[in-house]
Amino acid sequence: RIGGRHIQGRTSRERKGKEMWHCSVFSISSCFLFLFFFLIPHQNSSSTNALSVDLINTTCKQCTDKSTILSYDFCLTSLQAIPISHVLNLQGLALIAMELAVENATNTVSIIEKMLSSGAFDPFDMECLKDCLELYTDAVAMLLNSIEAFLSKHCDTANVLVSAAMEAATTCEEGFMEEEGEASPLTKENCNLFELSDVALCIINLVSSHSPSLSS
């Protein structure tokens, strides 16, 4: 349950997400690099870069083949925002995806706070924005906890937490649809978090399938 609303199943979530908005490809620049500097060895050789590029391409292809909503270009553009030399294995790529989701959710909290203080929205929108602020604040905490769970080799827990953050984006967007004629001012942000979380979930599941002992 997030913000007083129940989390739905993954299939329903993907269907509703597909119907809810059209996601456009965007470019992300991440400022959350601390994990990679300490956890992933730095190598600058061309062979390492080639392996990293191939890993990103292969992973995005696998994830988009499994998803009804995820764009290959979105996945590729998002993951390539991190210097290629930092991506040496699937675990590192999973951390990148979760960090990008944290950045998105954190930035969205700031965006919502500015909207709430702008005085530019009617009472209905203000209530929706307040709900979204709660949802995104919770999402940031859940995504940070998902990273901790992943680093502790609890992939199942990380999966649940990222799924909950993903649902926060859906719930926020749907709140504005409860009144006819209303348009969400957060569609881009909701879409980005939804897809970034989808990428993270896919990679976590790939890591888990390669190392079944990490699923507990």
MDTraj code that builds the backbone (N, CA, C; nanometers):
import mdtraj as md
import numpy as np

residues = "ARG ILE GLY GLY ARG HIS ILE GLN GLY ARG THR SER ARG GLU ARG LYS GLY LYS GLU MET TRP HIS CYS SER VAL PHE SER ILE SER SER CYS PHE LEU PHE LEU PHE PHE PHE LEU ILE PRO HIS GLN ASN SER SER SER THR ASN ALA LEU SER VAL ASP LEU ILE ASN THR THR CYS LYS GLN CYS THR ASP LYS SER THR ILE LEU SER TYR ASP PHE CYS LEU THR SER LEU GLN ALA ILE PRO ILE SER HIS VAL LEU ASN LEU GLN GLY LEU ALA LEU ILE ALA MET GLU LEU ALA VAL GLU ASN ALA THR ASN THR VAL SER ILE ILE GLU LYS MET LEU SER SER GLY ALA PHE ASP PRO PHE ASP MET GLU CYS LEU LYS ASP CYS LEU GLU LEU TYR THR ASP ALA VAL ALA MET LEU LEU ASN SER ILE GLU ALA PHE LEU SER LYS HIS CYS ASP THR ALA ASN VAL LEU VAL SER ALA ALA MET GLU ALA ALA THR THR CYS GLU GLU GLY PHE MET GLU GLU GLU GLY GLU ALA SER PRO LEU THR LYS GLU ASN CYS ASN LEU PHE GLU LEU SER ASP VAL ALA LEU CYS ILE ILE ASN LEU VAL SER SER HIS SER PRO SER LEU SER SER".split()
xyz = np.array([
    [0.0851, -0.1193, 0.0000],
    [0.0000, 0.0000, 0.0000],
    [0.0885, 0.1241, 0.0000],
    [0.0615, 0.2181, -0.0915],
    [0.1391, 0.3405, -0.0994],
    [0.0430, 0.4580, -0.0878],
    [0.0684, 0.5483, 0.0080],
    [-0.0151, 0.6662, 0.0182],
    [-0.1609, 0.6314, 0.0350],
    [-0.1920, 0.5214, 0.1044],
    [-0.3298, 0.4832, 0.1292],
    [-0.3942, 0.4090, 0.0150],
    [-0.3186, 0.3709, -0.0897],
    [-0.3764, 0.3037, -0.2056],
    [-0.3053, 0.1713, -0.2266],
    [-0.3792, 0.0712, -0.2706],
    [-0.3226, -0.0626, -0.2827],
    [-0.2400, -0.0759, -0.4094],
    [-0.1339, -0.1549, -0.3990],
    [-0.0513, -0.1882, -0.5149],
    [-0.1201, -0.2987, -0.5928],
    [-0.1291, -0.2826, -0.7255],
    [-0.1934, -0.3817, -0.8099],
    [-0.0890, -0.4748, -0.8675],
    [-0.1348, -0.5819, -0.9318],
    [-0.0444, -0.6785, -0.9932],
    [0.0291, -0.6190, -1.1104],
    [0.1417, -0.6837, -1.1446],
    [0.2283, -0.6309, -1.2504],
    [0.1574, -0.6256, -1.3849],
    [0.0790, -0.7277, -1.4190],
    [0.0126, -0.7301, -1.5487],
    [-0.0855, -0.6156, -1.5608],
    [-0.1663, -0.5968, -1.4571],
    [-0.2621, -0.4873, -1.4568],
    [-0.1908, -0.3543, -1.4645],
    [-0.0793, -0.3405, -1.3931],
    [-0.0049, -0.2162, -1.3910],
    [0.0480, -0.1831, -1.5298],
    [0.1019, -0.2821, -1.5987],
    [0.1560, -0.2566, -1.7313],
    [0.0452, -0.2180, -1.8286],
    [-0.0708, -0.2855, -1.8186],
    [-0.1808, -0.2546, -1.9082],
    [-0.2298, -0.1124, -1.8862],
    [-0.2467, -0.0754, -1.7601],
    [-0.2940, 0.0576, -1.7281],
    [-0.1899, 0.1618, -1.7664],
    [-0.0628, 0.1289, -1.7456],
    [0.0414, 0.2226, -1.7821],
    [0.0425, 0.2478, -1.9318],
    [0.0186, 0.1432, -2.0092],
    [0.0181, 0.1545, -2.1543],
    [-0.0958, 0.2441, -2.1997],
    [-0.2132, 0.2293, -2.1350],
    [-0.3296, 0.3067, -2.1728],
    [-0.3207, 0.4493, -2.1198],
    [-0.2459, 0.4680, -2.0123],
    [-0.2514, 0.5915, -1.9373],
    [-0.1768, 0.7056, -2.0046],
    [-0.0610, 0.6797, -2.0573],
    [0.0157, 0.7858, -2.1192],
    [0.1089, 0.7288, -2.2233],
    [0.1527, 0.8150, -2.3120],
    [0.2542, 0.7748, -2.4099],
    [0.3872, 0.8283, -2.3623],
    [0.4827, 0.7400, -2.3443],
    [0.6126, 0.7801, -2.2919],
    [0.7061, 0.8147, -2.4062],
    [0.7677, 0.9291, -2.3969],
    [0.8649, 0.9685, -2.4977],
    [1.0053, 0.9417, -2.4466],
    [1.0980, 0.9150, -2.5386],
    [1.2371, 0.8894, -2.5019],
    [1.2990, 1.0192, -2.4524],
    [1.3743, 1.0132, -2.3452],
    [1.4402, 1.1318, -2.2927],
    [1.5805, 1.0950, -2.2489],
    [1.6606, 1.1950, -2.2296],
    [1.7992, 1.1740, -2.1880],
    [1.8147, 1.2118, -2.0423],
    [1.8821, 1.1244, -1.9651],
    [1.9022, 1.1490, -1.8233],
    [2.0496, 1.1697, -1.7970],
    [2.0827, 1.2701, -1.7180],
    [2.2201, 1.2829, -1.6692],
    [2.2165, 1.2589, -1.5199],
    [2.2935, 1.1624, -1.4738],
    [2.2849, 1.1228, -1.3327],
    [2.3932, 1.1874, -1.2497],
    [2.3520, 1.2328, -1.1308],
    [2.4501, 1.2863, -1.0362],
    [2.4738, 1.1885, -0.9226],
    [2.4108, 1.0705, -0.9286],
    [2.4245, 0.9710, -0.8225],
    [2.5271, 0.8658, -0.8624],
    [2.6534, 0.9028, -0.8613],
    [2.7570, 0.8106, -0.9081],
    [2.8373, 0.7481, -0.7954],
    [2.8037, 0.7835, -0.6695],
    [2.8911, 0.7416, -0.5608],
    [2.9030, 0.5905, -0.5489],
    [2.7948, 0.5183, -0.5741],
    [2.8010, 0.3726, -0.5614],
    [2.8998, 0.3128, -0.6601],
    [2.9007, 0.3690, -0.7804],
    [2.9818, 0.3095, -0.8852],
    [3.1301, 0.3371, -0.8646],
    [3.1619, 0.4515, -0.8055],
    [3.3019, 0.4828, -0.7809],
    [3.3624, 0.3900, -0.6760],
    [3.2790, 0.3425, -0.5833],
    [3.3298, 0.2595, -0.4748],
    [3.3086, 0.1104, -0.4986],
    [3.2048, 0.0755, -0.5741],
    [3.1682, -0.0654, -0.5866],
    [3.2173, -0.1296, -0.7149],
    [3.2392, -0.0488, -0.8179],
    [3.2740, -0.1054, -0.9476],
    [3.4133, -0.0583, -0.9874],
    [3.5059, -0.1488, -1.0125],
    [3.6420, -0.1094, -1.0496],
    [3.6426, -0.0247, -1.1756],
    [3.7324, 0.0711, -1.1830],
    [3.7414, 0.1586, -1.2987],
    [3.8478, 0.1072, -1.3946],
    [3.8059, 0.0854, -1.5172],
    [3.8996, 0.0478, -1.6213],
    [3.8630, 0.1281, -1.7441],
    [3.9610, 0.1724, -1.8179],
    [3.9350, 0.2593, -1.9315],
    [3.9736, 0.1962, -2.0644],
    [4.0022, 0.0693, -2.0657],
    [4.0457, 0.0042, -2.1884],
    [3.9308, -0.0044, -2.2868],
    [3.9659, -0.0085, -2.4151],
    [3.8644, -0.0180, -2.5190],
    [3.7885, -0.1493, -2.5096],
    [3.8561, -0.2553, -2.4644],
    [3.7882, -0.3846, -2.4515],
    [3.6810, -0.3787, -2.3437],
    [3.7099, -0.3093, -2.2329],
    [3.6107, -0.2927, -2.1268],
    [3.4919, -0.2128, -2.1775],
    [3.5192, -0.1037, -2.2505],
    [3.4118, -0.0224, -2.3055],
    [3.3243, -0.1027, -2.4000],
    [3.3869, -0.1828, -2.4838],
    [3.3111, -0.2644, -2.5787],
    [3.2215, -0.3636, -2.5061],
    [3.2738, -0.4259, -2.4002],
    [3.1939, -0.5197, -2.3219],
    [3.0771, -0.4497, -2.2550],
    [3.0996, -0.3285, -2.2043],
    [2.9944, -0.2539, -2.1371],
    [2.8846, -0.2130, -2.2342],
    [2.9246, -0.1648, -2.3516],
    [2.8265, -0.1274, -2.4537],
    [2.7439, -0.2484, -2.4937],
    [2.8103, -0.3610, -2.5134],
    [2.7397, -0.4834, -2.5513],
    [2.6441, -0.5277, -2.4414],
    [2.6856, -0.5140, -2.3156],
    [2.5994, -0.5514, -2.2034],
    [2.4741, -0.4654, -2.2003],
    [2.4895, -0.3346, -2.2193],
    [2.3739, -0.2447, -2.2191],
    [2.2802, -0.2784, -2.3342],
    [2.3356, -0.2959, -2.4534],
    [2.2526, -0.3278, -2.5701],
    [2.1762, -0.4579, -2.5506],
    [2.2472, -0.5609, -2.5061],
    [2.1846, -0.6920, -2.4864],
    [2.0776, -0.6866, -2.3785],
    [2.1079, -0.6181, -2.2689],
    [2.0129, -0.6098, -2.1580],
    [1.8877, -0.5341, -2.1985],
    [1.9038, -0.4222, -2.2668],
    [1.7872, -0.3449, -2.3108],
    [1.7018, -0.4256, -2.4082],
    [1.7673, -0.5033, -2.4946],
    [1.6915, -0.5878, -2.5880],
    [1.6113, -0.6923, -2.5110],
    [1.6736, -0.7561, -2.4129],
    [1.6034, -0.8566, -2.3327],
    [1.4859, -0.7947, -2.2575],
    [1.5077, -0.6777, -2.2011],
    [1.4033, -0.6141, -2.1200],
    [1.2860, -0.5662, -2.2051],
    [1.3145, -0.5093, -2.3212],
    [1.2049, -0.4616, -2.4057],
    [1.1278, -0.5783, -2.4671],
    [1.1947, -0.6891, -2.4900],
    [1.1250, -0.8079, -2.5403],
    [1.0259, -0.8613, -2.4375],
    [1.0559, -0.8404, -2.3081],
    [0.9702, -0.8926, -2.2018],
    [0.8617, -0.7947, -2.1591],
    [0.8720, -0.6682, -2.2013],
    [0.7806, -0.5645, -2.1540],
    [0.6871, -0.5183, -2.2651],
    [0.5639, -0.4860, -2.2260],
    [0.4675, -0.4325, -2.3226],
    [0.4733, -0.2805, -2.3289],
    [0.5513, -0.2186, -2.2424],
    [0.5517, -0.0719, -2.2361],
    [0.6889, -0.0101, -2.2564],
    [0.7939, -0.0849, -2.2310],
    [0.9278, -0.0266, -2.2298],
    [0.9823, -0.0073, -2.3705],
    [1.0379, 0.1096, -2.3948],
    [1.1003, 0.1413, -2.5226],
    [1.2486, 0.1061, -2.5187],
    [1.2960, 0.0408, -2.6233],
    [1.4387, 0.0073, -2.6326],
    [1.5233, 0.1343, -2.6311],
    [1.4794, 0.2365, -2.7050],
    [1.5546, 0.3616, -2.7097],
    [1.5607, 0.4280, -2.5727],
    [1.4492, 0.4227, -2.4996],
    [1.4471, 0.4793, -2.3640],
    [1.5481, 0.4072, -2.2755],
    [1.5447, 0.2763, -2.2782],
    [1.6368, 0.1961, -2.1972],
    [1.7812, 0.2291, -2.2322],
    [1.8106, 0.2307, -2.3603],
    [1.9471, 0.2549, -2.4064],
    [1.9942, 0.3948, -2.3673],
    [1.9103, 0.4959, -2.3947],
    [1.9463, 0.6341, -2.3643],
    [1.9680, 0.6543, -2.2150],
    [1.8827, 0.5928, -2.1351],
    [1.8920, 0.6081, -1.9897],
    [2.0204, 0.5470, -1.9354],
    [2.0462, 0.4218, -1.9706],
    [2.1622, 0.3517, -1.9152],
    [2.2940, 0.4058, -1.9686],
    [2.2924, 0.4609, -2.0883],
    [2.4155, 0.5159, -2.1454],
    [2.4508, 0.6526, -2.0877],
    [2.3643, 0.7059, -1.9990],
    [2.3949, 0.8337, -1.9338],
    [2.5131, 0.8201, -1.8390],
    [2.5403, 0.6971, -1.7934],
    [2.6528, 0.6707, -1.7044],
    [2.7770, 0.6412, -1.7885],
    [2.8943, 0.6923, -1.7499],
    [3.0174, 0.6592, -1.8243],
    [3.0312, 0.5089, -1.8450],
    [3.0535, 0.4696, -1.9681],
    [3.0545, 0.3285, -2.0061],
    [3.1542, 0.2464, -1.9242],
    [3.2667, 0.3078, -1.8866],
    [3.3706, 0.2320, -1.8163],
    [3.3252, 0.1853, -1.6788],
    [3.2116, 0.2401, -1.6284],
    [3.1636, 0.2000, -1.4961],
    [3.0756, 0.0750, -1.5017],
    [3.0341, 0.0358, -1.6204],
    [2.9387, -0.0736, -1.6338],
    [3.0132, -0.2005, -1.6724],
    [3.0457, -0.2824, -1.5744],
    [3.1269, -0.3996, -1.6019],
    [3.0508, -0.5301, -1.5881],
    [2.9341, -0.5266, -1.5256],
    [2.8573, -0.6494, -1.5076],
    [2.7099, -0.6163, -1.4873],
    [2.6286, -0.7205, -1.4834],
    [2.4842, -0.7032, -1.4721],
    [2.4451, -0.6410, -1.3386],
    [2.5174, -0.6770, -1.2322],
    [2.4891, -0.6186, -1.1008],
    [2.5107, -0.4670, -1.1024],
    [2.6186, -0.4242, -1.1668],
    [2.6448, -0.2810, -1.1781],
    [2.5375, -0.2099, -1.2570],
    [2.4880, -0.2754, -1.3612],
    [2.3823, -0.2171, -1.4430],
    [2.2521, -0.2052, -1.3638],
    [2.2235, -0.3025, -1.2794],
    [2.1047, -0.2958, -1.1937],
    [2.1134, -0.1766, -1.0994],
    [2.2321, -0.1552, -1.0420],
    [2.2513, -0.0405, -0.9528],
    [2.2321, 0.0911, -1.0270],
    [2.2827, 0.0980, -1.1490],
    [2.2643, 0.2180, -1.2299],
    [2.1163, 0.2457, -1.2504],
    [2.0399, 0.1438, -1.2869],
    [1.8969, 0.1614, -1.3118],
    [1.8243, 0.2100, -1.1868],
    [1.8580, 0.1532, -1.0718],
    [1.7932, 0.1959, -0.9473],
    [1.8334, 0.3376, -0.9097],
    [1.9604, 0.3730, -0.9313],
    [2.0058, 0.5087, -0.9010],
    [1.9375, 0.6114, -0.9912],
    [1.9180, 0.5771, -1.1172],
    [1.8474, 0.6674, -1.2078],
    [1.7034, 0.6883, -1.1623],
    [1.6404, 0.5823, -1.1134],
    [1.5041, 0.5943, -1.0612],
    [1.5012, 0.6821, -0.9365],
    [1.6026, 0.6677, -0.8496],
    [1.6127, 0.7534, -0.7305],
    [1.6251, 0.8996, -0.7717],
    [1.7110, 0.9248, -0.8702],
    [1.7303, 1.0628, -0.9157],
    [1.6004, 1.1205, -0.9699],
    [1.5310, 1.0425, -1.0512],
    [1.4051, 1.0893, -1.1077],
    [1.3042, 1.1220, -0.9984],
    [1.2876, 1.0309, -0.9038],
    [1.1891, 1.0510, -0.7973],
    [1.2269, 1.1694, -0.7089],
    [1.3558, 1.1839, -0.6792],
    [1.4020, 1.2959, -0.5968],
    [1.3773, 1.4290, -0.6665],
    [1.4092, 1.4358, -0.7950],
    [1.3843, 1.5576, -0.8718],
    [1.2356, 1.5899, -0.8785],
    [1.1532, 1.4860, -0.8899],
    [1.0088, 1.5073, -0.8991],
    [0.9523, 1.5614, -0.7688],
    [1.0061, 1.5186, -0.6558],
    [0.9644, 1.5764, -0.5270],
    [0.9855, 1.7273, -0.5290],
    [1.1003, 1.7716, -0.5776],
    [1.1296, 1.9155, -0.5849],
    [1.0347, 1.9865, -0.6809],
    [1.0055, 1.9222, -0.7933],
    [0.9136, 1.9805, -0.8910],
    [0.7749, 1.9983, -0.8300],
    [0.7271, 1.8967, -0.7602],
    [0.5941, 1.9039, -0.6988],
    [0.5896, 2.0126, -0.5918],
    [0.6934, 2.0219, -0.5118],
    [0.6980, 2.1254, -0.4076],
    [0.6896, 2.2650, -0.4692],
    [0.7572, 2.2860, -0.5816],
    [0.7501, 2.4155, -0.6504],
    [0.6104, 2.4402, -0.7057],
    [0.5473, 2.3371, -0.7585],
    [0.4110, 2.3510, -0.8098],
    [0.3137, 2.3883, -0.6985],
    [0.3293, 2.3246, -0.5839],
    [0.2398, 2.3506, -0.4711],
    [0.2541, 2.4932, -0.4191],
    [0.3718, 2.5489, -0.4290],
    [0.3942, 2.6846, -0.3781],
    [0.3730, 2.7924, -0.4837],
    [0.3423, 2.7509, -0.6068],
    [0.3304, 2.8479, -0.7163],
    [0.1978, 2.9226, -0.7170],
    [0.0937, 2.8617, -0.6596],
    [-0.0387, 2.9234, -0.6630],
    [-0.1050, 2.9181, -0.7991],
    [-0.0537, 2.8347, -0.8885],
    [-0.1040, 2.8303, -1.0261],
    [-0.2062, 2.7199, -1.0501],
    [-0.2428, 2.6447, -0.9453],
    [-0.3296, 2.5288, -0.9648],
    [-0.4593, 2.5433, -0.8856],
    [-0.5661, 2.4820, -0.9405],
    [-0.6956, 2.4882, -0.8733],
    [-0.6982, 2.3891, -0.7566],
    [-0.8031, 2.3961, -0.6721],
    [-0.8076, 2.3102, -0.5525],
    [-0.7958, 2.1611, -0.5820],
    [-0.8600, 2.1140, -0.6904],
    [-0.8512, 1.9719, -0.7244],
    [-0.7070, 1.9329, -0.7552],
    [-0.6420, 2.0129, -0.8406],
    [-0.5030, 1.9838, -0.8751],
    [-0.4124, 1.9898, -0.7524],
    [-0.4407, 2.0834, -0.6637],
    [-0.3592, 2.0953, -0.5424],
    [-0.3676, 1.9684, -0.4581],
    [-0.4883, 1.9136, -0.4463],
    [-0.5039, 1.7899, -0.3695],
    [-0.4302, 1.6746, -0.4364],
    [-0.4400, 1.6692, -0.5688],
    [-0.3677, 1.5643, -0.6427],
    [-0.2168, 1.5790, -0.6247],
    [-0.1691, 1.7021, -0.6310],
    [-0.0256, 1.7260, -0.6144],
    [0.0214, 1.6874, -0.4745],
    [-0.0618, 1.7137, -0.3744],
    [-0.0265, 1.6735, -0.2378],
    [-0.0169, 1.5212, -0.2272],
    [-0.1127, 1.4520, -0.2923],
    [-0.1062, 1.3053, -0.2940],
    [0.0222, 1.2582, -0.3628],
    [0.0540, 1.3231, -0.4758],
    [0.1738, 1.2843, -0.5512],
    [0.3009, 1.3109, -0.4715],
    [0.3011, 1.4201, -0.3957],
    [0.4180, 1.4498, -0.3128],
    [0.4409, 1.3388, -0.2110],
    [0.3327, 1.2922, -0.1491],
    [0.3443, 1.1818, -0.0535],
    [0.3915, 1.0545, -0.1230],
    [0.3341, 1.0282, -0.2399],
    [0.3708, 0.9081, -0.3148],
    [0.5186, 0.9097, -0.3541],
    [0.5644, 1.0229, -0.4042],
    [0.7032, 1.0316, -0.4496],
    [0.8022, 1.0346, -0.3335],
    [0.7630, 1.0960, -0.2231],
    [0.8496, 1.0927, -0.1050],
    [0.8688, 0.9490, -0.0583],
    [0.7574, 0.8740, -0.0567],
    [0.7660, 0.7319, -0.0219],
    [0.8482, 0.6546, -0.1251],
    [0.8316, 0.6910, -0.2530],
    [0.9029, 0.6203, -0.3598],
    [1.0540, 0.6365, -0.3458],
    [1.0992, 0.7565, -0.3107],
    [1.2429, 0.7784, -0.2905],
    [1.2959, 0.6851, -0.1822],
    [1.2234, 0.6791, -0.0706],
    [1.2662, 0.5925, 0.0404],
    [1.2680, 0.4462, -0.0018],
    [1.1647, 0.4047, -0.0761],
    [1.1580, 0.2648, -0.1186],
    [1.2698, 0.2300, -0.2165],
    [1.3014, 0.3223, -0.3054],
    [1.4087, 0.2967, -0.4017],
    [1.5451, 0.2899, -0.3331],
    [1.5669, 0.3773, -0.2361],
    [1.6922, 0.3697, -0.1599],
    [1.7010, 0.2380, -0.0834],
    [1.5878, 0.1956, -0.0277],
    [1.5857, 0.0665, 0.0424],
    [1.6061, -0.0497, -0.0540],
    [1.5586, -0.0326, -0.1773],
    [1.5773, -0.1393, -0.2766],
    [1.7250, -0.1565, -0.3103],
    [1.7981, -0.0463, -0.3144],
    [1.9425, -0.0543, -0.3385],
    [2.0116, -0.1272, -0.2243],
    [1.9727, -0.0926, -0.1030],
    [2.0303, -0.1595, 0.0143],
    [1.9997, -0.3092, 0.0121],
    [1.8748, -0.3428, -0.0231],
    [1.8371, -0.4843, -0.0298],
    [1.9169, -0.5564, -0.1379],
    [1.9328, -0.4916, -0.2527],
    [2.0071, -0.5525, -0.3630],
    [2.1527, -0.5757, -0.3246],
    [2.2125, -0.4768, -0.2602],
    [2.3518, -0.4910, -0.2182],
    [2.3679, -0.5983, -0.1112],
    [2.2592, -0.6256, -0.0389],
    [2.2603, -0.7324, 0.0621],
    [2.2206, -0.8669, 0.0025],
    [2.2071, -0.8691, -0.1312],
    [2.1750, -0.9905, -0.2063],
    [2.0339, -1.0419, -0.1784],
    [1.9409, -0.9495, -0.1526],
    [1.8000, -0.9843, -0.1357],
    [1.7227, -0.9308, -0.2568],
    [1.7348, -1.0021, -0.3681],
    [1.6736, -0.9554, -0.4926],
    [1.5213, -0.9510, -0.4848],
    [1.4603, -1.0468, -0.4166],
    [1.3146, -1.0476, -0.4057],
    [1.2646, -0.9228, -0.3344],
    [1.3324, -0.8841, -0.2276],
    [1.2941, -0.7633, -0.1546],
    [1.3131, -0.6397, -0.2414],
    [1.4241, -0.6339, -0.3128],
    [1.4489, -0.5215, -0.4032],
    [1.3399, -0.5134, -0.5090],
    [1.2982, -0.6286, -0.5604],
    [1.1928, -0.6342, -0.6608],
    [1.0630, -0.5747, -0.6086],
    [1.0239, -0.6135, -0.4880],
    [0.8997, -0.5638, -0.4276],
    [0.9056, -0.4125, -0.4088],
    [1.0183, -0.3624, -0.3620],
    [1.0320, -0.2192, -0.3350],
    [1.0305, -0.1368, -0.4635],
    [1.0975, -0.1841, -0.5672],
    [1.0962, -0.1124, -0.6948],
    [0.9564, -0.1172, -0.7563],
    [0.8877, -0.2302, -0.7428],
    [0.7502, -0.2413, -0.7925],
    [0.6592, -0.1397, -0.7244],
    [0.6791, -0.1207, -0.5945],
    [0.5987, -0.0245, -0.5197],
    [0.6251, 0.1180, -0.5678],
    [0.7508, 0.1498, -0.5958],
    [0.7845, 0.2821, -0.6483],
    [0.7236, 0.3018, -0.7866],
    [0.7242, 0.1972, -0.8657],
    [0.6642, 0.2010, -0.9991],
    [0.5152, 0.2319, -0.9899],
    [0.4491, 0.1696, -0.8929],
    [0.3063, 0.1918, -0.8737],
    [0.2769, 0.3347, -0.8294],
    [0.3707, 0.3972, -0.7597],
    [0.3515, 0.5360, -0.7168],
    [0.3307, 0.6275, -0.8371],
    [0.4063, 0.6034, -0.9442],
    [0.3916, 0.6843, -1.0652],
    [0.2534, 0.6665, -1.1260],
    [0.2069, 0.5421, -1.1324],
    [0.0741, 0.5136, -1.1867],
    [-0.0341, 0.5797, -1.1027],
    [-0.0244, 0.5657, -0.9712],
    [-0.1254, 0.6206, -0.8811],
    [-0.1298, 0.7727, -0.8896],
    [-0.0137, 0.8358, -0.8973],
    [-0.0076, 0.9810, -0.9110],
    [-0.0775, 1.0260, -1.0390],
    [-0.0456, 0.9624, -1.1504],
    [-0.1047, 1.0012, -1.2791],
    [-0.2556, 0.9808, -1.2795],
    [-0.3003, 0.8701, -1.2249],
    [-0.4433, 0.8391, -1.2265],
    [-0.5239, 0.9338, -1.1387],
    [-0.4597, 0.9910, -1.0367],
    [-0.5310, 1.0838, -0.9496],
    [-0.5888, 1.2011, -1.0259],
    [-0.5163, 1.2517, -1.1239],
    [-0.5638, 1.3660, -1.2021],
    [-0.6768, 1.3276, -1.2967],
    [-0.6907, 1.1986, -1.3261],
    [-0.7938, 1.1521, -1.4183],
    [-0.9293, 1.1351, -1.3517],
    [-0.9337, 1.1519, -1.2204],
    [-1.0590, 1.1313, -1.1488],
    [-1.1595, 1.2423, -1.1763],
    [-1.1127, 1.3524, -1.2315],
    [-1.2021, 1.4619, -1.2692],
    [-1.1895, 1.4849, -1.4187],
    [-1.3016, 1.4773, -1.4895],
    [-1.3008, 1.4869, -1.6354],
    [-1.2451, 1.6211, -1.6809],
    [-1.1620, 1.6152, -1.7819],
    [-1.1059, 1.7368, -1.8391],
    [-0.9771, 1.7827, -1.7747],
    [-0.9367, 1.7173, -1.6665],
    [-0.8126, 1.7552, -1.5996],
    [-0.6929, 1.6877, -1.6675],
    [-0.5852, 1.7607, -1.6786],
    [-0.4619, 1.7057, -1.7357],
    [-0.3534, 1.7049, -1.6289],
    [-0.2834, 1.5966, -1.6198],
    [-0.1766, 1.5861, -1.5209],
    [-0.0575, 1.6729, -1.5605],
    [-0.0070, 1.7551, -1.4685],
    [0.1140, 1.8323, -1.4972],
    [0.2418, 1.7510, -1.4744],
    [0.2240, 1.6243, -1.4356],
    [0.3391, 1.5399, -1.4013],
    [0.3511, 1.4174, -1.4918],
    [0.2867, 1.4222, -1.6073],
    [0.2876, 1.3049, -1.6952],
    [0.4293, 1.2622, -1.7330],
    [0.5134, 1.3579, -1.7693],
    [0.6509, 1.3238, -1.8091],
    [0.7260, 1.2580, -1.6936],
    [0.7153, 1.3172, -1.5749],
    [0.7855, 1.2628, -1.4587],
    [0.7334, 1.1244, -1.4214],
    [0.5997, 1.1088, -1.4254],
    [0.5407, 0.9784, -1.3933],
    [0.5838, 0.8721, -1.4936],
    [0.5836, 0.9104, -1.6189],
    [0.6236, 0.8167, -1.7243],
    [0.7694, 0.7752, -1.7077],
    [0.8546, 0.8722, -1.6778],
    [0.9968, 0.8419, -1.6617],
    [1.0217, 0.7469, -1.5453],
    [0.9572, 0.7734, -1.4309],
    [0.9760, 0.6845, -1.3161],
    [0.9218, 0.5455, -1.3459],
    [0.8079, 0.5399, -1.4145],
    [0.7476, 0.4115, -1.4487],
    [0.8432, 0.3276, -1.5335],
    [0.8986, 0.3896, -1.6368],
    [0.9873, 0.3146, -1.7267],
    [1.1228, 0.2838, -1.6619],
    [1.1768, 0.3789, -1.5864],
    [1.3035, 0.3518, -1.5178],
    [1.2885, 0.2374, -1.4185],
    [1.1757, 0.2355, -1.3492],
    [1.1501, 0.1260, -1.2552],
    [1.1342, -0.0058, -1.3296],
    [1.0720, -0.0007, -1.4467],
    [1.0555, -0.1212, -1.5272],
    [1.1917, -0.1757, -1.5702],
    [1.2817, -0.0858, -1.6093],
    [1.4177, -0.1268, -1.6450],
    [1.4870, -0.1905, -1.5248],
    [1.4764, -0.1240, -1.4095],
    [1.5409, -0.1761, -1.2884],
    [1.4869, -0.3134, -1.2514],
    [1.3546, -0.3290, -1.2576],
    [1.2932, -0.4584, -1.2251],
    [1.3436, -0.5682, -1.3170],
    [1.3490, -0.5376, -1.4447],
    [1.3945, -0.6374, -1.5412],
    [1.5374, -0.6816, -1.5102],
    [1.6256, -0.5856, -1.4831],
    [1.7658, -0.6209, -1.4589],
    [1.7816, -0.6955, -1.3269],
    [1.7063, -0.6541, -1.2250],
    [1.7094, -0.7280, -1.0978],
    [1.6692, -0.8732, -1.1214],
    [1.5651, -0.8932, -1.2013],
    [1.5198, -1.0295, -1.2305],
    [1.6232, -1.1071, -1.3112],
    [1.6931, -1.0385, -1.4011],
    [1.7992, -1.1046, -1.4772],
    [1.9133, -1.1466, -1.3852],
    [1.9498, -1.0588, -1.2923],
    [2.0542, -1.0929, -1.1949],
    [2.0114, -1.2128, -1.1123],
    [1.8857, -1.2108, -1.0686],
    [1.8333, -1.3194, -0.9857],
    [1.8318, -1.4518, -1.0611],
    [1.7956, -1.4467, -1.1893],
    [1.7895, -1.5699, -1.2684],
    [1.9288, -1.6260, -1.2968],
    [2.0282, -1.5364, -1.3044],
    [2.1660, -1.5820, -1.3241],
    [2.2267, -1.6351, -1.1950],
    [2.1761, -1.5846, -1.0813],
    [2.2278, -1.6268, -0.9500],
    [2.1107, -1.6552, -0.8573],
    [2.0488, -1.7734, -0.8670],
    [1.9301, -1.8064, -0.7869],
    [1.9488, -1.7842, -0.6375],
    [2.0707, -1.7931, -0.5880],
    [2.0950, -1.7755, -0.4448],
    [2.0690, -1.6328, -0.3995],
    [2.0576, -1.5381, -0.4953],
    [2.0338, -1.3984, -0.4605],
    [1.8861, -1.3670, -0.4486],
    [1.7991, -1.4638, -0.4683],
    [1.6558, -1.4381, -0.4728],
    [1.5905, -1.4344, -0.3367],
    [1.6604, -1.4708, -0.2320],
    [1.5994, -1.4773, -0.0997],
    [1.5906, -1.3398, -0.0369],
])
top = md.Topology()
chain = top.add_chain()
for i, resn in enumerate(residues, 1):
    res = top.add_residue(resn, chain, resSeq=i)
    for name in ("N", "CA", "C"):
        top.add_atom(name, md.element.get_by_symbol(name[0]), res)
traj = md.Trajectory(xyz[None], top)
